[in-house]
């Protein structure tokens, strides 16, 4: 067989319809954004899907046709202009490449833009139209992907990350590439099918390592791969903050020529997920109560999880609700919190290190938490054009720009203010500005999951009842477009597991 030509690209974004943030090209560029021949150079040594796929293709004598590769993180919708540019560049490069034998795209599932609720479906339909129906398309998605009928219609191979925290992005790219190569060589005839449960779930209990409620679901998926029922079985917990029809937890199976088998396995997995739904619900604490309990414990860091302000889920990262509670209830305790707050950074730069000023902190975009927190602060550090390299996870090895940054102190409480928002994997952002969270009494984290791994030895971790577009209290959201009935807003109804 002649040397296969495979087009490869990545276009990831996690949309959140509850978020006020409009995402533009700069937000993609601040994570990674590479075109054509730049892609291998920029991403080969990272933990990205592209890196894993490139490794498989290098070992298989493949001519790789790199398209574009970028991750916009999460936010509200992507601006129409930015989405159009990225889509057109991907499709333009694919058309210019001439005939290819296969396509691999790393996507998220949940890419929404101004004017479209299903960017991935649109892109895959356009890719299929360019390459022709006989050319296999492989897609990998985030475990929180929103899987739409257009996606399984156009991607014969559709798989997801197996791990949350997402430490297996590179392996996922490798698995997708391996299946694609087998399809190109005529060894398999892949077909993908999904089943969806009428539910959305908070992320806090979706940990894939250990004995949480995901354990049996994972074991079932691996068993159906091992017994040969299907080539790949994936569970998609879905980004729950999408007020759209057709949103729910899904399972996708890829079978060898047997669509009915794929459908059967997808149904079996999503039914198990449904049966375990109540195990995923979480209880929360008021910030003041969590701080009171934390103060009574010896040592630190006590983790205060403000997961409702999770940039990685689409929030603005500028909520100062927990800062207000710390100032009120623990002004004598060391603490670290991150706020996206370009105004405070600018003021800190104006007065300089050692200077003091009356700051208005956060809550400009996150208005559900009240007005900005007004406090007298001392500027402790200023870092123009700050950046850090991710230590792991789906951005592992990628350098993130957080813009001009400053640390301002309110007594022992340290506030890391940055001009740009950033996906929170571990504590890289604090360390980049000289703050060691492990030496603090309290650390405010703004994600629902990754901190559980990062601060595994912490004396206590509290999930806070705070307002925001990534709340774990899904029943509190005023849903308008979501299909109903839907757990956890409703329960005790007979579920229909929609297929596609
Ligand atoms: Zn995810």
Boltz pocket constraint, residues with backbone or C-beta under 6 A from the ligand:
constraints:
  - pocket:
      binder: B
      contacts: [[A, 142], [A, 143], [A, 144], [A, 145], [A, 166]]
      max_distance: 6.0
